[in-house]
Amino acid sequence: MHRATLCVLKVVTWLTVTSIADAWTGLGGSTIGGHRRYHDTVEPRQRQYVPGMGTDFTRRSSFKMSTGDDAESSCGDGRIDITEDNRLYRIRLPRAPGIEWGTDLSFAFVYVRELDPTGPASLSRMVKKGDQMCELIPVGENAKPVNLLGASFDTVMGAFFMLDKTISEVDLVFFRGTKDELKALCQGSGNGKEKEEITVTVIQDKGSDKERVIKLKAAPGVNIRKLLVDNDINVYQSLTRWTNCKGKQLCGTCIVNIAQGLENTNWKSMDEASTLRDNPESYRLSCVAFAYEDITVETFPVVKAYQWTR
């Protein structure tokens, strides 16, 4: 009886792991250049930064950047009007389209990185490597479009993952072109290029007699911890200045407060959000926080004792 029970447990465990792996493969999830993990989910109410556009960007008609708060696009029936540009197209595919998705270090503007040669997307002969993801609409009654223009990798994966089990097909809108070309289209004019330089304002010892304000210049996408440490600004409190993990996201002690411009930073991963779960939303682990527009950073924000014992 004991052996039989153990055998059943092994089979159930194998089936569970296999099902999870199949679901992940079907969605096309992968780690791109070591920068993206599926379990790093996005907090639904946090605004997303879209490099070169900010978070309040809108364009005429149906083009509106995804903010993560309201996923619906803004056209009459909620769908992107693909007649606005001949590089836009809509295609109906199974919910597991056989696409491996990719993104750059901004974690935004998800594109088709690879196609499974035997998958539905490849066999359609319409979807090509490099096409930018714009919209997902479940095929079913009362289905609402999900605006994925400029959305993060996690948002796109989440859109597939959260589909009702009764949904077997989806309508996807793609843009055939580069990220910069898509941003230029959304803006209606201009070349879609990002700022060449941003300002990071650092406030040290806020509220004390030693309060000091430092303004640093950096390229968009700069890692906040690296920028501060390279300029001899300490981000570690107490003994963690000597016992930290050197920016490897292992100790959770390089905490800063983004006093202004939180929307100009990257999304929090699930790991970071869990580490900082009892702190204000504006608190970030500087080793995994990146700035794309001007921000104000406060070092040594107030944290409770238990933060260091996790």
RAURFEN-V634332 format. One line per field, one symbol per residue. psi: psi as a letter, one per 20 degrees, with the letter a starting at -180 (. if undefined). burial: # if it has 24 or more other C-alpha atoms within 12 Angstrom, else .. A space follows every 10 residues. Layout:
BEGIN
psi->???
burial->???
END
This chain:
BEGIN
psi->gghgghgggg gggghggggg gggghhijqr ookjipqhim rpphipqppo pihbikpqrq ciopqpiigo iqrjrgjiqp oiihpiiqqp qprqhnikpo qrraiijrmp rogqpohjrg gghhjgpqpi ppphqpoqor pkpqqoojoj qrghgghhhg hjqqiipiqq pppqpnargh hghhghhirr jjqrqhqrpo ppoqlpirij pppppqqrqq jqpggggghh kkopjpqcii hijrjkkjlh hkilprpnhq khijrrqprh gghghjhjrq hipqohhjpq piaprpppql qpqrhihij.
burial->.......... .......... ...####### #....##### ###..##### #####.###. .#######.. ####...### #......### ########## ########## ######..## #.....#### #########. ...####### ########## #.#.....## ########## #######... .......### ####...... .....###.# ########.. ..#####... ......#... ########## #########. ###.###... ########## ########## #.#.......
END
